[in-house]
């Protein structure tokens, strides 16, 4: 698994596409600004799985300090050589973050959970390094999407790993199938220690407000689907977006009572 992560950007050159990544970064910033009552210019932000650092550098304009971390050394070097004044890059493991407890106000974890060998360990680390009252932007792919996002093959992630590997073999694609995508409810089961704000429906209903063109194109059919129908389709929507808030000390006490 680690070997696969070390050169992931070589396998997926789209991670170096500045224009495409900037669209995703605008969506992230829009959601954060919609949610947060903090002055973002006072916040430290960690971008987990930052790859070539395009989002990290984009975020640096919104926050006091933007740090990107990834195992992918070639990608990290690219981010470093394009870094902004207040952005920094570190080679490191998402499930063993090299930071002290309660270091960051904001964490970005965008389509990372399926790439790590232990998603629960990832969530423990996010919880640990977030400050009390801080929050995480969490973008997540759905196991039961129709087209698997990494290989662009129908229903690939639906199958058990042995069948998925056979599928890739038949299609003459690289294998084995490393990704560990979860269902909507399986993803939410990762969030037991957080307060959850699910932005998925809000973004689908208001894609222009949230700069969500990367997941909902201007002429996408989903823009014409009635709101009640979108809620029914939640189990097969390809991408979910959550804000996960770490309870403050007062909120923890109130929750226990």
C-alpha positions in Angstrom: 0.0 0.0 0.0 2.8 2.4 0.9 4.6 1.8 -2.4 1.4 2.7 -4.3 1.1 6.0 -2.4 4.7 7.0 -2.9 4.3 7.8 -6.6 0.5 8.2 -6.9 0.9 11.5 -8.8 2.9 9.7 -11.5 0.0 7.3 -12.1 -2.5 10.2 -12.1 -1.0 13.3 -14.0 -4.3 15.2 -13.5 -3.0 16.0 -10.0 -0.7 18.5 -11.7 -3.5 20.2 -13.7 -3.5 23.6 -12.1 -6.8 24.8 -13.7 -8.7 21.7 -12.7 -7.3 21.7 -9.2 -8.1 25.4 -8.8 -11.8 24.7 -9.5 -11.8 22.1 -6.7 -10.0 24.6 -4.4 -12.6 27.3 -5.0 -15.3 24.8 -4.0 -13.4 24.0 -0.8 -13.0 27.7 0.1 -16.6 28.4 -0.7 -17.8 25.7 1.7 -15.4 26.7 4.4 -16.4 30.4 4.2 -20.1 29.4 4.3 -19.6 27.3 7.4 -17.0 29.2 9.5 -17.7 32.1 11.7 -13.9 32.4 12.4 -11.7 35.0 10.8 -9.9 32.6 8.5 -6.9 34.9 8.3 -6.1 33.9 11.9 -6.3 30.2 11.2 -3.7 27.5 10.5 -4.8 25.0 7.9 -3.5 21.5 7.2 -4.1 20.0 3.7 -3.8 16.2 4.1 -3.0 14.3 0.9 -2.0 17.6 -0.8 -0.2 16.0 -3.7 1.4 18.7 -5.9 0.1 21.4 -3.5 -2.2 23.3 -5.8 -5.0 23.4 -3.3 -2.6 24.1 -0.5 -1.2 27.2 -2.3 -4.7 28.3 -3.2 -5.8 28.1 0.4 -2.9 30.2 1.6 -4.6 33.3 0.3 -7.5 32.6 2.8 -5.7 31.6 5.9 -2.7 32.6 8.1 -0.7 29.5 7.3 -1.4 26.6 4.9 0.6 23.4 5.3 0.4 20.5 2.8 1.4 16.9 3.7 1.7 13.8 1.4 3.7 10.6 1.1 4.3 11.4 -2.6 7.7 12.9 -2.7 7.8 14.0 -6.4 4.4 15.8 -5.9 5.5 17.5 -2.7 8.6 18.8 -4.4 6.5 20.3 -7.1 4.3 22.1 -4.5 7.4 23.3 -2.6 8.9 24.9 -5.7 5.7 26.7 -6.4 4.9 27.6 -2.7 3.5 30.9 -1.6 4.9 33.0 1.3 2.7 31.4 3.9 2.4 27.8 2.5 4.7 24.9 3.5 5.1 21.3 2.5 6.0 18.2 4.4 6.5 14.6 3.3 4.5 12.5 5.7 1.9 9.8 6.4 -1.7 10.8 6.9 -2.2 8.1 9.6 1.0 9.1 11.5 0.9 12.9 11.3 4.1 14.5 12.7 2.3 17.3 14.6 1.4 17.9 18.2 -2.1 17.7 19.6 -4.5 20.5 18.8 -2.2 22.3 16.3 -4.6 23.3 13.5 -7.8 25.3 13.3 -8.8 23.7 9.9 -8.0 20.4 8.2 -8.7 19.6 4.6 -9.1 15.9 3.8 -10.4 15.8 0.3 -10.7 12.3 -1.3 -8.0 10.8 0.9 -9.8 8.3 3.1 -10.1 5.6 0.4 -6.3 5.7 -0.3 -5.1 4.9 3.3 -4.8 1.4 4.7 -6.7 2.4 7.9 -9.4 5.1 7.6 -10.2 5.0 11.3 -6.6 5.8 12.1 -6.8 8.7 9.7 -9.9 10.1 11.5 -8.1 9.6 14.9 -5.2 11.7 13.6 -7.5 14.4 12.3 -9.3 14.6 15.6 -6.0 14.7 17.5 -4.4 17.5 15.6 -7.5 19.7 15.3 -7.8 22.4 18.0 -10.9 22.3 20.2 -13.7 23.9 18.2 -11.8 23.4 14.9 -13.2 21.7 11.9 -12.3 19.5 8.9 -13.5 19.8 5.3 -14.0 16.1 4.3 -14.7 15.2 0.7 -15.5 11.5 0.1 -16.1 9.2 -2.8 -18.9 6.7 -2.6 -18.4 3.0 -3.0 -21.8 2.7 -4.7 -21.3 5.3 -7.4 -22.0 4.1 -10.9 -18.6 4.9 -12.4 -15.6 4.3 -10.1 -13.6 7.6 -10.1 -10.1 6.2 -10.2 -10.3 3.8 -13.1 -13.5 5.1 -14.7 -15.0 1.6 -14.9 -18.7 0.9 -14.2 -19.4 -0.6 -10.7 -15.8 -1.5 -10.0 -15.9 -0.4 -6.4 -19.1 -2.5 -5.8 -17.2 -5.8 -6.0 -15.2 -7.6 -3.4 -11.4 -7.1 -4.0 -10.8 -10.5 -5.7 -13.5 -9.8 -8.3 -12.4 -6.2 -8.7 -8.9 -7.4 -9.4 -10.2 -9.8 -12.0 -12.2 -7.0 -13.5 -9.1 -4.9 -13.8 -7.2 -7.8 -15.3 -9.9 -8.4 -17.9 -9.9 -4.7 -18.8 -6.1 -4.7 -19.0 -5.7 -2.1 -16.3 -3.2 -1.8 -13.5 -3.9 -3.9 -10.4 -4.5 -4.7 -7.6 -7.4 -2.5 -6.7 -6.1 -0.6 -3.7 -8.9 1.8 -3.0 -11.2 1.2 0.0 -14.3 3.2 -0.8 -17.3 3.1 1.6 -21.0 3.7 1.3 -22.7 6.9 2.5 -23.4 5.4 5.9 -20.1 3.6 6.0 -18.4 7.0 5.6 -20.5 8.6 8.3 -19.5 5.7 10.7 -16.0 7.2 10.6 -17.2 10.4 12.2 -18.4 9.2 15.6 -16.2 11.7 17.5 -17.2 14.8 15.5 -20.3 17.0 15.0 -21.3 16.4 11.4 -22.6 19.0 8.9 -23.5 17.4 5.7 -23.1 19.8 2.8 -23.8 17.3 0.0 -27.5 18.2 -0.7 -26.9 21.9 -0.2 -24.1 21.9 -2.8 -26.1 19.9 -5.3 -29.0 22.3 -5.0 -26.8 25.4 -5.1 -23.7 24.4 -7.2 -23.1 28.0 -8.4 -23.0 29.4 -4.9 -20.4 26.8 -3.9 -18.4 26.9 -7.1 -19.1 23.2 -7.5 -18.5 23.0 -11.3 -16.0 20.2 -10.8 -18.8 17.8 -9.6 -21.8 19.4 -11.2 -21.3 20.7 -14.7 -23.3 23.6 -16.1 -25.5 21.2 -18.2 -25.5 18.3 -15.8 -28.7 16.3 -15.7 -28.8 16.4 -11.9 -29.5 20.2 -12.0 -32.9 19.3 -13.5 -33.8 16.6 -10.9 -36.4 17.7 -8.3 -35.0 18.3 -4.8 -37.1 15.4 -3.3 -35.6 13.0 -5.8 -32.0 14.1 -5.0 -32.6 13.0 -1.4 -33.7 9.6 -2.6 -30.5 9.3 -4.7 -28.1 10.0 -1.9 -26.9 6.3 -1.7 -25.5 6.5 -5.3 -24.3 10.1 -5.4 -20.6 9.9 -6.4 -19.2 12.5 -4.0 -20.1 13.6 -0.5 -19.0 16.7 1.3 -19.0 17.1 5.1 -17.8 19.6 7.6 -16.6 17.7 10.8 -16.4 19.8 13.9 -14.3 18.9 16.9 -16.3 19.7 20.0 -15.0 22.4 22.3 -14.5 21.5 26.0 -17.8 23.0 26.9 -19.6 21.0 24.1 -17.9 17.8 25.3 -19.2 18.4 28.8 -22.7 19.2 27.6 -22.7 16.1 25.3 -21.8 13.9 28.3 -24.6 15.3 30.4 
